Amino acid sequence: MSLGSRGSSSSSGGRGVNLPVEVWRVVLAYLPLPELGRCSLVCRAWRELILSLDNTRWRQLCLGLPECPRHPNWPSRPHLEPSSWREALRQHAIASRTWSRHAHPELQPSACLHLFRRRKERRVWQVGSGLELETLRGALGVAGSYDRVVLHPGVYEEQAELVLKVPVEVVGLGRLGDVALLVSLEQQCPTARLSNLVFMPAWFSTVVYKTSSGHVQLDNCNFEGAQLQIRGPGTCHARFCSFSQGSSTHFLGVALSLLDSCDFSGSDSASVTVEGAPATERNWACKHLAALARITTSWTSPGSGSPAGDTLGGHSGATQPPGATITLEDWSKGETESRRRGGRGGGGEEGLCQDTVIEDGWSDSAPSDEEEEEEEGKGEEGSGQGNNSLNYRLAHSHHGLSHLLRPNQDVSPDFPSPTPEVRTLTEELQCDPGAQALIETVQGCVLRRCLFRDGKGGVHVCNHGNARLEGNVFRGLTYAVRCIQNATIVMLRNEVCECRASGVFLRLSSQGLIADNNIHSNGEAGLDIRKGADPIILCNRIHSGLRSGIVVLGNGRGSIRSNQIYNNKEAGVYILFNGNPVVSGNHIFQGQAAGIAVNENGRGVIVENVIRENQWGGADIRRGGDPVLRNNYICHGYSDGVVVGERGRGLIEGNHIYSNKGCGVWLMSSSLPQLLGNYITHNRMYGLAVFCRKDPDGGGTREGGQEGGGRGGGQENFHEEGELLAWEGDLDSEDERLSARRSISTALVEGNCISRNGAVGLYVKSSEPLNVVANLVNGNRGAGVAVLQSGQLTRLVANCVHGNGRGGVTVERECRVELRGNGVYDNGGHGVSFRGDGQVVENDVVGNRGYGIRLSDSADVKVLRNRVQPVQGCGIAVLGPAKAVVHDNLVFQGHPGNVKPPLHRDPGNVGGALRNNSVLKHSNRTCSSAPPWVLENPPPRPLSDRPSSLPPSSSCHPSHFAISMTTRITATVESGCHNNGSVFCTIL
């Protein structure tokens, strides 16, 4: 007979009958396993036909095994079909024969007669009531090596410990549960197998089975309130077993054991305990178990599937699809729609973005009284400029920070580059030989495809023990995995969910690799790292936790890379109590608090992460937190980008902070950070807000925001829930901690690009000193720099304040401010409006629509060696009772139609002194071929010492360019001004 095509039923000359394939499948479905194997050897067509029976005959054979009728994906995912039932049956056959592969002489061919090879026959002993053998002890006493003992249904109880002295197989007859053993067995032979049995503890011991040298194989057994104990160099291979009612397994010093597809439930302690360093001695089964451990799982791992309720979506009010990345165009479009709906006087969020008010009624959007006059002159400039053939504007485009105004494809303050994608586990392992070595070398106790549920603990690894967890499910426990005391663990593709405390807990110098897991919906942190633990955490999904995603504290370390951390109720990554991890390449998003919080003297290196769409600050640093925050993308947050709170420190360098609904960076109450080379752009409120006020509760507040003490995500209540431990004993001394990094006494803002924000670029309301050096403040909707409160000196040195919607620099009453070496260009209001105390030295104030430098009210200031050119207003104006010393300034006339004097002092002003200033007017340029005015000797400020041979490269962040300032941060303010002085102006 031969195989026919589909639908063919004709015969061919008696040589055979062509039957349809469907008919052959029906016929072959009745063949037993040996006959199927023989048929597959006939020819290729027959082999393909046999293989096509995977979902029918092979499935029946796999589920009909009398020794183990379990589904291949039991217990964690029995609803999921294996990729091949035939392959599942093959793996089962290989595993079930492992125990008998011990090279015992009685199973080897006889060496005495080469021509007549023979094998010793295995005897089968029937044990049960009414049979020749009625007790298990009696059967084990007469059984020979590798004999089979079949226990008929019943309960077998022994009053003393049984000892297995020869290799034997003990099998329960009937369904699982028909044969129960109330015994305590000790194995002293090289190998043994037990299957289809229920183990219950004897009256004298809860340990039902133990071995310290041999190998035991357990198939389809139940342990009820019992304990399995394996001591190295002994080994164990348990498959499709259940451990319930407080049952547990204890591995002590094992080199290799394998628990495959087991169910652990109802434990009152750890279900699996792995203790002690692996024994150096190996028994015969280690090489066979190592081969089984290398077999790859053929089913989808729990960590790769999305659990119920898992979504990457944002909040209920979001219009973006789940997991969608919000582009800059989408964000800008949303802002435009909000402005159209809210209007200038609208309430709610739209109104706040349009007219931001920070206490005392000060507004960055509404024009002030002194700017109303400037507003009226804007139309006059536009009408008269077209008739003016003389180009009166001073060129200033080649100043020291001009490279930041040139958009390009790599990095631009106008359009930030796309955020990087999360790296795959394969890419991470290629770059990390240490992680690759852990995967290849760590074995110990291997747990695969097990289910841990509804108990206290899952896996406990301690005292130099080794464990490997692959494809397991931990659900409804107090904790899933606890790794302590120099233990090493490898976790791959597990699902850890609904734990009442932390999911994975590492401490006391433990280490290992935790990769490609799905950790979600836990009552405490998804991962808890403390007390010197130093794991590698790669490519996990950590989400939907009731508290933080990852907590690192108590001198904990670790490398946290390429994880997706999202939708946690508290911080995605929370570092405190001298925790010092490396956090890189992660996507931390859609959290209900801060993205990363560094608190209580926490440290850490936080680099190249994407922190987006979090409810509170993208990064929150306070209370002694001192991290390195470098080259991160902090964007699309529902509050501020970076928050540095009370006593916060840290190096914040090279980050892209954009499109946040609050401020780009918010500094509060006596913080001492260093902000270097960041791009702070397109934020809806201020670019950088310095609000350093000490409150009784230890934090600052602002209208419409959260309490300053709680902006980190509510982690201040960390000690109130979960495990209460005495952290103080784990912490380094404060002196040792502070010696690890250079100490600074003044907050430093240097080399940043603060551009296109919805309100003021740099807002200062501080009682602490502040140094602002070499920053580009460009294109913000409000003023460029606004200093409303400065109890101590605020220094603005070598900055470029350009093209902002309102004034360039505004200094309010009772503020101490020094402006030195800045370029203030083309702003929509006054260039410098000064009402406080300080000095304005060697600045270029050019192209601003209002006054160049306006000194008014109670100002007490020195204005020295500046170059000023307004558009419509006065160059330098001293108004009201201001005390001002205006010396050695050069004032260029602005628009030719401007009738306001270049230098002006109110007639009633008696505190001002204008000496030795120079004014250049258009009326002196009678020759049309006269060269245009230029800013030279020095060139336009701020100045740069970048070599001329080095081309501008925006691939480097702004702090890579040094600003030439011989008096940088060292000049002092001489605030006293002389009341008696003459006005001496030279008109050229």
VENDA-V328798 format. One record per residue. N is the residue number from 1. RES is the residue in one small letter. PHI is phi in degrees with one decimal (none if undefined). PSI is psi in whole degrees, 0 to 359 (999 if undefined). Layout:
BEGIN
{{N RES PHI PSI} {N RES PHI PSI}}
END
This chain:
BEGIN
{{1 m none 152} {2 s -136.1 167} {3 l -82.8 131} {4 g -101.6 168} {5 s -73.9 168} {6 r -58.7 126} {7 g 85.6 355} {8 s -80.4 138} {9 s -139.5 15} {10 s -85.5 154} {11 s -100.0 164} {12 s -135.9 89} {13 g 58.7 27} {14 g 76.4 356} {15 r -75.8 346} {16 g 161.6 172} {17 v -117.6 124} {18 n -86.3 109} {19 l -101.6 149} {20 p -62.5 154} {21 v -60.2 322} {22 e -60.3 323} {23 v -68.4 318} {24 w -60.1 321} {25 r -63.9 324} {26 v -67.3 320} {27 v -66.8 312} {28 l -69.2 341} {29 a -66.6 348} {30 y -96.0 355} {31 l -80.3 144} {32 p -74.5 174} {33 l -59.8 315} {34 p -60.6 320} {35 e -67.5 324} {36 l -62.6 320} {37 g -63.0 319} {38 r -66.7 320} {39 c -64.7 326} {40 s -69.4 347} {41 l -92.8 358} {42 v -67.2 304} {43 c -163.1 178} {44 r -66.0 320} {45 a -62.3 317} {46 w -65.6 322} {47 r -61.9 315} {48 e -62.9 326} {49 l -66.9 317} {50 i -62.9 319} {51 l -66.5 334} {52 s -74.5 354} {53 l -88.1 20} {54 d -61.1 316} {55 n -85.2 0} {56 t -119.2 276} {57 r -68.8 316} {58 w -63.6 325} {59 r -65.7 318} {60 q -62.1 318} {61 l -65.9 321} {62 c -67.9 318} {63 l -83.4 350} {64 g -100.4 11} {65 l -64.3 126} {66 p -66.6 331} {67 e -79.3 327} {68 c -152.1 86} {69 p -84.7 21} {70 r -74.1 154} {71 h -66.6 140} {72 p -57.0 331} {73 n -101.0 16} {74 w -73.0 143} {75 p -101.5 350} {76 s -77.1 322} {77 r -141.2 66} {78 p -68.5 343} {79 h -79.3 349} {80 l -96.3 122} {81 e -71.8 141} {82 p -69.5 158} {83 s -66.2 333} {84 s -151.5 119} {85 w -68.8 326} {86 r -63.9 317} {87 e -67.0 322} {88 a -61.9 320} {89 l -66.2 321} {90 r -63.8 314} {91 q -62.8 323} {92 h -64.0 318} {93 a -64.3 320} {94 i -64.5 314} {95 a -67.0 323} {96 s -69.8 340} {97 r -95.8 0} {98 t -61.4 320} {99 w -62.6 331} {100 s -92.1 6} {101 r -87.2 7} {102 h -67.0 131} {103 a -76.2 75} {104 h -90.6 135} {105 p -57.4 327} {106 e -71.2 343} {107 l -99.5 358} {108 q -91.5 158} {109 p -59.0 145} {110 s -67.7 136} {111 a -92.4 353} {112 c -76.6 324} {113 l -123.2 110} {114 h -69.7 328} {115 l -84.1 340} {116 f -120.8 73} {117 r -71.4 140} {118 r -148.1 158} {119 r -123.0 146} {120 k -70.1 132} {121 e -74.1 139} {122 r -83.5 130} {123 r -90.0 151} {124 v -115.2 122} {125 w -106.7 123} {126 q -94.2 128} {127 v -125.6 131} {128 g 169.4 176} {129 s -66.1 129} {130 g 85.6 356} {131 l -96.0 176} {132 e -61.3 320} {133 l -110.8 124} {134 e -109.5 347} {135 t -124.9 152} {136 l -66.2 323} {137 r -61.6 318} {138 g -65.1 320} {139 a -64.9 317} {140 l -67.3 335} {141 g -72.8 332} {142 v -103.8 344} {143 a -69.0 141} {144 g -92.7 183} {145 s -63.5 131} {146 y 64.2 20} {147 d -74.3 164} {148 r -112.5 126} {149 v -108.9 116} {150 v -103.8 118} {151 l -96.5 121} {152 h -77.5 160} {153 p -51.4 137} {154 g 154.1 180} {155 v -111.5 126} {156 y -114.6 116} {157 e -122.5 136} {158 e -122.7 143} {159 q -90.9 354} {160 a -141.3 167} {161 e -68.7 137} {162 l -96.7 146} {163 v -122.5 126} {164 l -91.3 113} {165 k -105.4 346} {166 v -130.0 151} {167 p -60.7 132} {168 v -153.1 156} {169 e -115.7 125} {170 v -114.1 122} {171 v -127.8 136} {172 g -88.7 136} {173 l -90.7 141} {174 g 96.1 200} {175 r -79.8 160} {176 l -63.6 127} {177 g 110.0 343} {178 d -75.2 335} {179 v -118.7 120} {180 a -122.7 139} {181 l -117.1 123} {182 l -108.3 78} {183 v -139.2 170} {184 s -130.9 114} {185 l -107.1 137} {186 e -121.0 125} {187 q -93.5 125} {188 q -120.9 12} {189 c -107.2 167} {190 p -65.5 329} {191 t -156.6 156} {192 a -162.6 158} {193 r -136.5 137} {194 l -131.8 133} {195 s -146.2 151} {196 n 59.7 42} {197 l -125.2 156} {198 v -113.2 122} {199 f -101.1 130} {200 m -127.6 150} {201 p -71.4 142} {202 a -73.4 169} {203 w -67.8 339} {204 f -103.0 353} {205 s -162.8 143} {206 t -85.6 349} {207 v -83.3 114} {208 v -93.9 339} {209 y -153.3 136} {210 k -150.3 149} {211 t -150.2 148} {212 s -125.1 359} {213 s -142.9 324} {214 g -89.3 185} {215 h -115.3 134} {216 v -122.3 138} {217 q -115.8 126} {218 l -117.3 119} {219 d -122.6 125} {220 n 55.5 51} {221 c -114.2 155} {222 n -114.6 135} {223 f -116.1 121} {224 e -119.1 108} {225 g 65.1 23} {226 a -118.9 170} {227 q -128.9 136} {228 l -105.7 128} {229 q -126.6 122} {230 i -123.7 127} {231 r -120.6 133} {232 g -63.0 149} {233 p -83.8 15} {234 g -62.2 156} {235 t -134.0 162} {236 c -143.6 141} {237 h -130.2 106} {238 a -110.8 130} {239 r -131.6 133} {240 f 54.6 43} {241 c -105.9 154} {242 s -116.1 136} {243 f -122.5 110} {244 s -134.1 171} {245 q 56.3 44} {246 g 86.1 10} {247 s -69.1 155} {248 s -156.1 166} {249 t -123.3 141} {250 h -128.2 120} {251 f -112.3 123} {252 l -121.1 110} {253 g 66.5 29} {254 v -78.9 140} {255 a -81.6 322} {256 l -162.6 127} {257 s -144.9 156} {258 l -131.4 122} {259 l -111.3 114} {260 d -121.5 124} {261 s 57.3 51} {262 c -108.8 156} {263 d -116.3 123} {264 f -117.5 126} {265 s -148.4 153} {266 g 67.2 28} {267 s -77.2 146} {268 d -101.2 3} {269 s -149.8 206} {270 a -69.7 135} {271 s -68.9 321} {272 v -128.0 125} {273 t -117.5 126} {274 v -118.1 118} {275 e -134.6 140} {276 g 90.2 150} {277 a -66.6 146} {278 p -59.0 137} {279 a -64.3 141} {280 t -71.5 332} {281 e -78.4 140} {282 r -119.2 140} {283 n -92.6 180} {284 w -65.1 334} {285 a -83.4 351} {286 c -60.8 318} {287 k -67.5 327} {288 h -73.4 321} {289 l -67.1 324} {290 a -62.4 322} {291 a -66.6 320} {292 l -66.0 323} {293 a -67.5 338} {294 r -84.8 350} {295 i -66.6 124} {296 t -76.4 144} {297 t -70.2 140} {298 s -97.2 359} {299 w -110.2 164} {300 t -68.7 129} {301 s -71.8 154} {302 p -60.4 329} {303 g -73.1 343} {304 s -93.3 346} {305 g -96.7 153} {306 s -84.9 121} {307 p -71.9 169} {308 a -62.1 135} {309 g 84.2 357} {310 d -83.8 125} {311 t -146.1 148} {312 l -92.2 7} {313 g -68.4 163} {314 g -87.1 218} {315 h -87.3 170} {316 s -61.5 333} {317 g -91.6 2} {318 a -74.1 145} {319 t -98.6 350} {320 q -80.4 149} {321 p -66.9 159} {322 p -56.7 130} {323 g 78.9 0} {324 a -71.9 142} {325 t -88.3 126} {326 i -77.7 123} {327 t -84.7 166} {328 l -65.3 325} {329 e -66.2 319} {330 d -62.5 320} {331 w -65.6 315} {332 s -63.5 321} {333 k -63.0 319} {334 g -63.3 322} {335 e -64.0 318} {336 t -63.0 317} {337 e -64.9 322} {338 s -64.2 319} {339 r -66.2 323} {340 r -66.9 322} {341 r -75.4 316} {342 g -79.8 322} {343 g 71.1 179} {344 r -68.3 325} {345 g -104.2 12} {346 g -66.7 154} {347 g -93.8 186} {348 g 69.6 203} {349 e -66.7 322} {350 e -64.5 318} {351 g -64.2 324} {352 l -66.1 322} {353 c -71.6 329} {354 q -77.5 323} {355 d -139.7 78} {356 t -74.4 129} {357 v -123.6 126} {358 i -117.5 86} {359 e 60.1 163} {360 d 55.8 13} {361 g 72.0 12} {362 w -80.4 129} {363 s -119.9 139} {364 d -91.9 351} {365 s -104.0 316} {366 a -72.9 136} {367 p -67.1 142} {368 s -80.8 173} {369 d -61.1 319} {370 e -73.8 348} {371 e -93.7 350} {372 e -63.8 323} {373 e -64.9 321} {374 e -66.0 325} {375 e -63.1 323} {376 e -68.3 334} {377 g -85.7 354} {378 k -65.7 321} {379 g -66.3 324} {380 e -63.2 322} {381 e -64.7 317} {382 g -65.4 327} {383 s -77.7 329} {384 g -95.6 348} {385 q -73.3 328} {386 g -67.2 331} {387 n -83.5 354} {388 n -95.3 116} {389 s -84.7 352} {390 l -93.8 124} {391 n -80.4 104} {392 y -91.9 346} {393 r -73.3 139} {394 l -80.9 130} {395 a -73.0 135} {396 h -143.0 16} {397 s -72.8 346} {398 h -103.3 39} {399 h -77.8 178} {400 g -66.9 340} {401 l -112.7 19} {402 s -65.8 334} {403 h -63.1 337} {404 l -77.8 347} {405 l -92.2 3} {406 r -104.8 100} {407 p -65.8 144} {408 n -146.5 185} {409 q -77.8 336} {410 d -83.9 292} {411 v -134.3 128} {412 s -140.2 138} {413 p -67.5 338} {414 d -81.0 319} {415 f -131.3 96} {416 p -60.4 148} {417 s -67.0 155} {418 p -60.3 149} {419 t -72.3 146} {420 p -72.0 154} {421 e -81.8 159} {422 v -71.1 134} {423 r -74.0 150} {424 t -80.4 166} {425 l -63.1 322} {426 t -61.4 316} {427 e -64.3 320} {428 e -65.2 317} {429 l -67.1 327} {430 q -64.4 331} {431 c -94.3 356} {432 d -132.2 91} {433 p -61.0 329} {434 g -63.3 316} {435 a -65.8 320} {436 q -62.4 320} {437 a -65.2 323} {438 l -62.7 317} {439 i -62.7 322} {440 e -81.4 334} {441 t -110.2 328} {442 v -76.0 123} {443 q -130.1 272} {444 g 63.2 236} {445 c -91.0 119} {446 v -104.5 122} {447 l -116.3 123} {448 r -129.0 135} {449 r 56.6 33} {450 c -93.9 160} {451 l -119.2 123} {452 f -113.2 123} {453 r -148.9 151} {454 d 52.0 52} {455 g -150.5 195} {456 k -86.0 301} {457 g -126.1 155} {458 g -95.0 273} {459 v -119.0 130} {460 h -120.1 116} {461 v -117.1 126} {462 c -148.4 165} {463 n 52.8 58} {464 h 69.6 15} {465 g -73.4 158} {466 n -120.7 138} {467 a -146.7 151} {468 r -133.2 124} {469 l -120.3 122} {470 e -133.6 124} {471 g 66.5 28} {472 n -93.1 164} {473 v -121.9 125} {474 f -114.1 120} {475 r -145.1 134} {476 g 70.1 30} {477 l -103.7 171} {478 t -71.4 314} {479 y -143.8 154} {480 a -91.4 306} {481 v -135.2 132} {482 r -126.9 122} {483 c -125.2 115} {484 i -138.7 170} {485 q 55.2 61} {486 n 62.8 20} {487 a -77.7 161} {488 t -127.2 134} {489 i -136.4 146} {490 v -124.2 120} {491 m -117.7 119} {492 l -130.0 126} {493 r 59.1 39} {494 n -97.1 161} {495 e -116.2 124} {496 v -122.3 114} {497 c -148.1 155} {498 e 59.0 32} {499 c -78.9 146} {500 r -76.5 333} {501 a -114.8 213} {502 s -70.2 150} {503 g -71.9 301} {504 v -120.2 128} {505 f -125.8 121} {506 l -125.2 134} {507 r -159.4 176} {508 l 55.2 57} {509 s 62.4 24} {510 s -74.9 163} {511 q -151.4 181} {512 g 143.3 192} {513 l -124.8 128} {514 i -122.7 106} {515 a -138.0 141} {516 d 59.8 36} {517 n -101.0 159} {518 n -112.1 104} {519 i -115.1 113} {520 h -153.6 159} {521 s 59.4 39} {522 n -96.8 153} {523 g -71.2 327} {524 e -112.9 207} {525 a -65.8 148} {526 g -62.3 312} {527 l -126.9 134} {528 d -122.8 114} {529 i -119.5 123} {530 r -155.9 170} {531 k 53.7 54} {532 g 79.5 2} {533 a -64.6 144} {534 d -141.4 70} {535 p -88.1 168} {536 i -107.9 122} {537 i -118.8 111} {538 l -126.5 135} {539 c 54.3 38} {540 n -95.9 161} {541 r -108.9 114} {542 i -121.4 109} {543 h -154.7 166} {544 s 59.3 28} {545 g -79.3 153} {546 l -78.9 350} {547 r -135.0 226} {548 s -80.5 162} {549 g -75.8 303} {550 i -130.1 133} {551 v -118.1 130} {552 v -125.0 120} {553 l -153.0 174} {554 g 55.8 49} {555 n 66.9 16} {556 g -66.9 150} {557 r -125.1 217} {558 g 120.7 157} {559 s -114.9 112} {560 i -109.6 105} {561 r -133.9 141} {562 s 55.6 37} {563 n -97.4 157} {564 q -106.5 112} {565 i -118.9 113} {566 y -153.2 158} {567 n 57.8 36} {568 n -94.0 150} {569 k -73.0 334} {570 e -118.4 198} {571 a -59.2 144} {572 g -61.2 311} {573 v -127.3 126} {574 y -121.6 120} {575 i -119.4 127} {576 l -157.2 171} {577 f 49.3 55} {578 n 65.7 17} {579 g -60.8 141} {580 n -144.6 66} {581 p -89.5 170} {582 v -105.5 118} {583 v -116.2 110} {584 s -143.6 145} {585 g 68.1 16} {586 n -90.5 156} {587 h -107.6 114} {588 i -117.5 110} {589 f -149.6 159} {590 q 55.1 32} {591 g -79.4 155} {592 q -88.6 4} {593 a -140.1 221} {594 a -77.0 155} {595 g -70.8 303} {596 i -128.1 128} {597 a -118.8 128} {598 v -120.0 117} {599 n -141.7 164} {600 e 48.1 56} {601 n 65.9 24} {602 g -70.8 156} {603 r -125.8 219} {604 g 116.6 154} {605 v -113.3 113} {606 i -115.6 104} {607 v -133.0 141} {608 e 56.9 38} {609 n -96.4 158} {610 v -107.9 111} {611 i -115.9 107} {612 r -141.7 153} {613 e 58.9 34} {614 n -92.5 151} {615 q -69.0 323} {616 w -110.6 203} {617 g -59.6 143} {618 g -60.1 315} {619 a -130.4 130} {620 d -123.9 119} {621 i -124.3 126} {622 r -161.8 169} {623 r 52.5 54} {624 g 84.4 359} {625 g -59.7 135} {626 d -142.5 67} {627 p -92.7 172} {628 v -104.5 117} {629 l -114.2 103} {630 r -134.4 134} {631 n 56.6 38} {632 n -97.2 158} {633 y -105.2 110} {634 i -116.0 104} {635 c -149.0 162} {636 h 55.3 29} {637 g -78.6 158} {638 y -88.9 1} {639 s -137.6 224} {640 d -83.5 159} {641 g -74.1 300} {642 v -126.2 132} {643 v -118.3 124} {644 v -115.5 107} {645 g -95.1 201} {646 e -53.7 124} {647 r 59.3 22} {648 g -75.4 147} {649 r -132.3 199} {650 g 119.6 161} {651 l -103.7 116} {652 i -112.9 103} {653 e -136.2 134} {654 g 66.8 23} {655 n -89.3 153} {656 h -102.6 108} {657 i -116.0 105} {658 y -149.5 157} {659 s 56.6 37} {660 n -92.7 148} {661 k -75.0 340} {662 g -98.2 223} {663 c -86.7 159} {664 g -67.4 305} {665 v -131.9 134} {666 w -123.7 112} {667 l -103.7 133} {668 m -132.8 152} {669 s 30.7 90} {670 s 56.5 33} {671 s -80.0 154} {672 l -130.7 63} {673 p -86.9 169} {674 q -119.5 113} {675 l -102.3 110} {676 l -127.1 123} {677 g 63.8 36} {678 n -95.2 151} {679 y -100.6 109} {680 i -113.7 97} {681 t -137.0 153} {682 h 57.4 28} {683 n -84.3 148} {684 r -74.2 333} {685 m -108.4 225} {686 y -70.9 151} {687 g -69.8 303} {688 l -133.1 120} {689 a -115.1 123} {690 v -107.4 109} {691 f -129.8 78} {692 c -99.6 84} {693 r -126.1 131} {694 k -88.3 127} {695 d -110.7 161} {696 p -57.9 329} {697 d -86.8 5} {698 g 85.1 8} {699 g -142.3 168} {700 g -104.1 160} {701 t -129.9 159} {702 r -145.2 158} {703 e -64.9 135} {704 g 79.0 359} {705 g -110.4 182} {706 q -86.3 165} {707 e -61.2 139} {708 g -61.0 326} {709 g -73.3 350} {710 g -118.7 9} {711 r -71.0 345} {712 g -75.4 351} {713 g 115.3 20} {714 g 79.0 10} {715 q -71.9 354} {716 e -61.9 340} {717 n -91.0 21} {718 f -59.2 325} {719 h -80.8 350} {720 e -83.1 342} {721 e -129.2 169} {722 g 70.7 218} {723 e -88.4 127} {724 l -96.6 107} {725 l -118.3 156} {726 a -87.1 97} {727 w -69.7 331} {728 e -57.4 328} {729 g -73.1 347} {730 d -98.7 355} {731 l -96.1 148} {732 d -72.0 164} {733 s -69.0 156} {734 e -64.0 323} {735 d -64.1 318} {736 e -65.5 321} {737 r -66.5 319} {738 l -75.4 339} {739 s -74.9 350} {740 a -75.4 343} {741 r -142.5 152} {742 r -59.0 130} {743 s -88.1 141} {744 i -125.3 155} {745 s -110.7 352} {746 t -137.1 135} {747 a -61.7 140} {748 l -124.1 128} {749 v -120.9 106} {750 e -138.0 136} {751 g 68.8 24} {752 n -95.0 155} {753 c -107.9 109} {754 i -109.8 100} {755 s -137.2 145} {756 r 55.5 38} {757 n -89.8 160} {758 g -77.5 350} {759 a -136.3 220} {760 v -67.0 143} {761 g -67.8 303} {762 l -123.6 116} {763 y -112.7 125} {764 v -123.7 122} {765 k -141.0 86} {766 s -135.4 150} {767 s -108.1 9} {768 e -116.6 157} {769 p -68.4 154} {770 l -149.6 135} {771 n -112.5 122} {772 v -119.2 111} {773 v -131.1 130} {774 a 55.9 44} {775 n -104.7 151} {776 l -100.6 118} {777 v -114.3 103} {778 n -136.7 135} {779 g 66.6 22} {780 n -80.1 152} {781 r -70.8 329} {782 g -96.5 209} {783 a -69.0 158} {784 g -69.2 303} {785 v -129.7 130} {786 a -128.6 118} {787 v -109.8 106} {788 l -97.4 334} {789 q -150.7 129} {790 s -152.6 85} {791 g -64.2 327} {792 q -114.9 176} {793 l -69.6 129} {794 t -106.5 122} {795 r -106.2 125} {796 l -111.2 106} {797 v -126.6 127} {798 a 57.3 38} {799 n -96.5 159} {800 c -114.6 115} {801 v -110.2 105} {802 h -135.4 134} {803 g 62.2 31} {804 n -85.2 155} {805 g -66.8 329} {806 r -111.6 217} {807 g -68.2 166} {808 g -77.1 295} {809 v -128.4 126} {810 t -120.7 125} {811 v -121.9 121} {812 e -89.3 180} {813 r -61.0 149} {814 e 60.1 25} {815 c -104.2 141} {816 r -106.3 113} {817 v -138.9 140} {818 e -119.0 127} {819 l -111.6 121} {820 r -143.3 126} {821 g 69.7 24} {822 n -92.6 158} {823 g -113.5 118} {824 v -115.6 104} {825 y -126.6 138} {826 d 54.9 39} {827 n -88.7 159} {828 g -77.3 348} {829 g -124.0 214} {830 h -67.2 148} {831 g -65.1 302} {832 v -130.5 121} {833 s -113.9 114} {834 f -122.6 121} {835 r -122.2 359} {836 g -104.3 207} {837 d -110.5 147} {838 g 149.1 210} {839 q -149.1 151} {840 v -123.3 104} {841 v -127.4 127} {842 e 56.8 49} {843 n -108.4 155} {844 d -107.2 115} {845 v -118.3 99} {846 v -135.0 139} {847 g 77.2 13} {848 n -83.4 147} {849 r -76.4 336} {850 g -96.7 213} {851 y -67.1 155} {852 g -69.6 296} {853 i -127.5 123} {854 r -118.1 117} {855 l -111.2 123} {856 s -148.3 173} {857 d 57.1 232} {858 s -94.8 28} {859 a -62.7 141} {860 d -133.9 95} {861 v -146.1 152} {862 k -107.5 131} {863 v -119.5 106} {864 l -129.9 133} {865 r 53.9 43} {866 n -98.4 156} {867 r -114.7 123} {868 v -130.2 134} {869 q -142.9 107} {870 p -83.9 175} {871 v -96.3 304} {872 q -119.0 330} {873 g -90.6 194} {874 c -73.1 155} {875 g -71.1 302} {876 i -131.2 127} {877 a -128.1 130} {878 v -110.9 113} {879 l -119.8 151} {880 g 63.3 212} {881 p -87.0 20} {882 a -60.4 140} {883 k -99.3 115} {884 a -144.2 137} {885 v -109.4 110} {886 v -111.7 101} {887 h -126.8 144} {888 d 56.4 37} {889 n -97.9 152} {890 l -114.6 119} {891 v -114.8 124} {892 f -99.6 140} {893 q -68.7 142} {894 g -88.2 237} {895 h -60.5 137} {896 p -59.6 333} {897 g -83.7 1} {898 n -73.4 121} {899 v -99.9 359} {900 k -79.9 144} {901 p -67.1 145} {902 p -62.9 322} {903 l -120.5 130} {904 h -141.4 135} {905 r -133.5 132} {906 d -57.3 141} {907 p -57.6 326} {908 g -83.8 0} {909 n -80.0 126} {910 v -116.8 357} {911 g -100.6 1} {912 g -100.1 150} {913 a -136.2 116} {914 l -109.5 113} {915 r -132.5 138} {916 n 54.3 39} {917 n -95.0 152} {918 s -117.6 143} {919 v -128.2 131} {920 l -109.6 125} {921 k -117.4 158} {922 h -70.5 332} {923 s -63.2 340} {924 n -84.7 352} {925 r -100.7 76} {926 t -74.8 334} {927 c -88.1 125} {928 s -67.7 338} {929 s -90.1 9} {930 a -64.2 141} {931 p -64.2 148} {932 p -68.4 157} {933 w -68.8 143} {934 v -136.8 156} {935 l -94.7 109} {936 e -143.0 161} {937 n 50.1 63} {938 p -90.5 170} {939 p -68.7 178} {940 p -53.2 137} {941 r -85.4 156} {942 p -73.3 152} {943 l -88.0 158} {944 s -133.3 141} {945 d -102.9 20} {946 r -66.2 131} {947 p -57.7 143} {948 s -65.2 336} {949 s -76.2 346} {950 l -89.8 114} {951 p -69.4 152} {952 p -60.5 132} {953 s -136.2 113} {954 s -85.1 2} {955 s -70.4 344} {956 c -96.3 142} {957 h -75.2 165} {958 p -59.0 331} {959 s -71.8 354} {960 h -77.2 350} {961 f -104.4 117} {962 a -79.5 144} {963 i -103.0 130} {964 s -79.5 110} {965 m -144.3 107} {966 t -72.4 339} {967 t -110.5 25} {968 r -61.8 124} {969 i 61.2 8} {970 t -111.2 344} {971 a -70.9 148} {972 t -106.6 157} {973 v -90.3 126} {974 e -106.1 92} {975 s -85.0 344} {976 g -73.5 137} {977 c -122.3 146} {978 h -81.8 138} {979 n -81.2 331} {980 n -103.7 119} {981 g -169.0 147} {982 s -93.8 160} {983 v -94.4 121} {984 f -129.0 108} {985 c -121.7 134} {986 t -101.6 119} {987 i -98.1 116} {988 l -99.8 999}}
END
